[in-house]
Amino acid sequence: MAIFNAIGDWFKDLFIAGIMNNFTGMFDEINNRIGDIALQVGQTPQGWNAGVFNLIRTLSETAVIPIAGLILTFVLCYELIQLIIEKNNMADFDTFNIFKWIFKTFVATYILTNTFNIVMGIFGLAQQVVNSSAGIIGNSLDMDLALAQLEDQLQDMGIGELIGLFLESSILGLAMSAISICIFIIIYGRMIEIYLTCSVAPIPMATMVNREWSGMGHNYLKGLFALAFQGFLIMVCVAIYAVLLQNITAAGNIHAAIWGCAGYTVLLCFTLFKTGSLSKSLFGAH
């Protein structure tokens, strides 16, 4: 009988060690993933990949800015015509309007020639917000106490229940691998979208000074802010998910807690994909 008890204790310790290893690896992956997210979404387009950014900037300056210059010329000519004819075909023309048009021309030219500086300023602002939130989020993911409580609960379980829990925790580990791929796709897809948006920046920026055409430029700026602050929303989603995972040992039924954690994982996938549309909705971009 003592031999069977010893064998039973050995198997019990083996499965407890396996379960603890699964959860430790899962929580370590959460911490690593959050750290990677903070690093990726906290980068400006220039800092994320300088080679791609320089390529996009060169293409924009070579192929897009000439077109933007033509659009700007048309907009300024249209603006001048409107200034001339709006006062009874120059019958009540005020010479100050000419100075106003010259000022608008100067502002429009300045905006067009500094388009990338403006774009980088927007992403620099968002980078400060994301980096500040990363420090707060990083301090909320200490799982040592939760894992210690989990190990105490595992000691009171039988071998059969431990086997089931080991299988469930292994499945949950696979789910975490899937969410890692999902996060990779979202983050890198967002950066590609940012580069594509930046590549045509001079065209909408060329319409900023005209009252009738400025809607294009205004909506473009809203879209830039939405893309920039999408990184912050991604950080918030992952932070909420990590805090929810801390409750896995608070439930009386560990099995229910594990499947609840799996549900949180699916919910995280959904919310991460929704951050783009949510950010555009918040900033009124369309």
Secondary structure, 3 states (H helix, E strand, C coil): CHHHHHHHHHHHHHHHHHHHHHHHHHHHHHHHHHHHHHHHHCCCHHHHCHHHHHHHHHHHHHHHHHHHHHHHHHHHHHHHHHHHHCCCCCCCCCCHHHHHHHHHHHHHHHHHHCHHHHHHHHHHHHHHHHHHHHHHHHCCCCCHHHHHHHHHHHHCCCHHHHHHHHHHHHHHHHHHHHHHHHHHHHHHHHHHHHHHHHHCCHHHHCCCCCCCCHHHHHHHHHHHHHHHHHHHHHHHHHHHHHHHHHHHHCCCCHHHHHHHHHHHHHHHHHHHHHHHHHHHHHCCCC
